[in-house]
Amino acid sequence: MTTPAPEADAADVGELYRQHAETVARWVARLGGPLMDVDDAVHEVFVIAQRRRPTTHGPAQITTWLYRVTAKVVSHRRRKDWIRRWLGGSATDVAAGMMAVERSPSDALEAKERSLLVYRVLDRLPEKQRAVLILFEMEGLSGEEIAALYQAKVATVWVWLHRARASFLAQLQRLEAREAS
């Protein structure tokens, strides 16, 4: 059995990056939330892609594989960041210290508060519900596309989405009630 030359591996990963980096970056940003270092996470996904080149063929299977790698990288980073925030302060404290791209001060503050609220609620959901909700509502993927990413039946995705929406609303109501009191 012959192994491909390192130059061929780099070319394959380079082409994979050119074709899918934008999509992976969007997944990282949405799955990770406003505190995620998108560029660093995308880099990690493609380092993994270089080490463990996909054995599947076809664009749909490559996309499915990249999504799974991205979801695992983001999940790992979120867990690590959660521990850091827990040890060093709340997510709100950390977010307050971050630089934001400025529009007008009031617009930027409102957008930041909305984003933080959404991700605070999303962070309370189970990982699969969180991911399905983000992919459908924020990414605009269809049920069929999500089913392909998870290699699940479309009907199952609709059940996951229904449960995710219900959980999101329940968590939002609990959070708003707690903040109101």
C-alpha positions in Angstrom: 0.0 0.0 0.0 1.4 3.4 -1.0 0.9 6.5 1.1 0.3 9.9 -0.6 3.2 12.3 -0.6 3.0 15.1 2.1 2.7 17.6 -0.7 -0.4 15.8 -2.0 -1.9 15.9 1.6 -1.3 19.6 1.9 -2.8 20.2 -1.6 -5.9 18.2 -0.6 -6.3 20.0 2.7 -5.7 23.4 0.9 -8.4 22.6 -1.6 -10.7 21.4 1.2 -10.1 24.7 3.0 -10.8 26.8 0.0 -14.1 25.0 -0.6 -15.4 24.8 2.9 -13.6 27.4 5.2 -16.4 29.9 4.9 -19.1 27.3 5.8 -17.0 26.0 8.7 -16.4 29.5 10.0 -20.2 30.2 9.9 -20.8 27.0 11.8 -18.2 27.8 14.4 -19.6 31.3 14.9 -23.1 30.1 15.3 -22.4 27.0 17.4 -19.8 28.8 19.5 -21.6 32.0 20.2 -20.2 35.5 20.6 -17.3 34.6 22.8 -15.8 31.9 20.4 -12.5 32.7 18.7 -13.8 31.8 15.2 -10.4 31.9 13.3 -8.7 29.8 15.9 -11.4 27.2 15.9 -11.5 27.0 12.1 -7.8 26.5 12.0 -8.2 23.6 14.5 -10.8 22.0 12.3 -8.6 22.0 9.3 -5.6 20.8 11.3 -7.7 17.8 12.3 -8.7 17.5 8.6 -5.1 17.3 7.7 -4.3 14.7 10.3 -7.4 12.6 9.7 -8.2 13.1 6.1 -11.8 12.0 5.4 -12.1 8.6 3.8 -15.5 9.4 2.4 -16.1 10.6 -1.2 -18.6 13.1 -2.5 -19.4 16.7 -1.4 -22.3 15.7 0.9 -20.2 13.2 2.8 -17.2 15.6 3.2 -19.6 18.3 4.5 -21.1 15.9 6.9 -17.7 14.9 8.1 -16.5 18.5 8.4 -19.7 19.4 10.4 -19.0 16.7 12.9 -15.4 17.7 13.3 -16.5 21.3 13.7 -19.2 20.4 16.2 -16.7 18.4 18.3 -14.1 21.2 18.2 -16.7 23.8 19.2 -18.1 21.6 22.0 -14.7 21.0 23.4 -13.8 24.8 23.3 -17.2 25.7 24.9 -16.5 23.3 27.7 -13.0 24.6 28.2 -14.2 28.2 28.0 -17.0 27.4 30.5 -14.5 26.2 33.0 -12.4 29.4 32.4 -15.4 31.6 32.9 -16.4 29.7 36.0 -13.0 30.1 37.5 -12.6 33.7 36.3 -16.0 35.2 36.4 -19.3 35.0 34.6 -19.8 35.0 30.8 -21.3 38.5 31.1 -18.1 39.7 32.8 -15.9 38.1 30.2 -18.1 39.5 27.4 -18.0 43.0 28.9 -14.3 43.0 28.7 -14.1 42.1 25.0 -13.8 44.7 22.3 -16.8 45.0 20.1 -17.1 46.3 16.5 -18.7 49.7 17.1 -21.7 51.0 15.2 -23.4 53.5 17.4 -22.9 52.9 21.1 -26.6 52.2 21.8 -27.0 49.9 18.8 -23.9 48.0 19.7 -25.0 47.6 23.3 -28.5 46.4 22.3 -27.1 43.9 19.8 -24.6 42.6 22.3 -27.2 42.2 25.0 -29.5 40.4 22.6 -26.8 38.1 21.4 -25.6 37.4 25.0 -29.2 36.6 26.0 -29.7 34.2 23.1 -26.5 32.4 23.8 -27.1 32.3 27.6 -30.4 30.5 26.8 -28.7 28.3 24.2 -26.0 27.4 26.6 -28.6 25.8 28.9 -29.9 23.5 26.3 -28.6 19.9 25.7 -25.9 19.9 23.0 -28.0 18.3 20.3 -31.0 20.6 20.8 -28.7 23.6 20.8 -27.0 22.5 17.6 -30.2 21.7 15.7 -31.8 25.0 16.7 -28.8 26.9 15.6 -28.6 25.0 12.3 -32.2 25.5 11.5 -33.0 29.0 12.9 -29.7 30.8 12.4 -28.0 28.9 9.6 -31.2 28.4 7.6 -30.5 24.7 6.9 -33.5 22.6 6.0 -34.6 19.6 7.9 -33.2 17.4 5.1 -29.8 19.1 5.3 -29.7 18.7 9.1 -30.7 15.1 8.8 -27.8 14.5 6.3 -25.4 16.1 8.8 -26.5 13.9 11.6 -27.3 10.9 9.4 -30.7 10.8 10.9 -34.3 10.6 9.6 -35.9 13.9 8.7 -38.8 13.1 11.0 -36.3 12.7 13.8 -34.9 16.1 13.1 -38.3 17.7 13.3 -38.8 16.1 16.7 -35.4 17.4 17.9 -36.3 20.8 16.6 -39.7 20.9 18.2 -38.1 19.9 21.6 -35.3 22.4 21.1 -37.8 25.2 20.5 -39.9 24.2 23.6 -36.7 24.0 25.7 -35.4 27.3 24.4 -38.7 29.1 25.3 -38.9 27.5 28.7 -35.3 28.5 29.5 -35.9 32.0 28.2 -39.0 32.4 30.4 -37.1 31.1 33.5 -34.2 33.5 32.8 -36.5 36.5 32.3 -38.4 35.6 35.4 -35.3 35.3 37.5 -34.0 38.6 36.2 -37.3 40.4 36.8 -37.4 39.4 40.5 
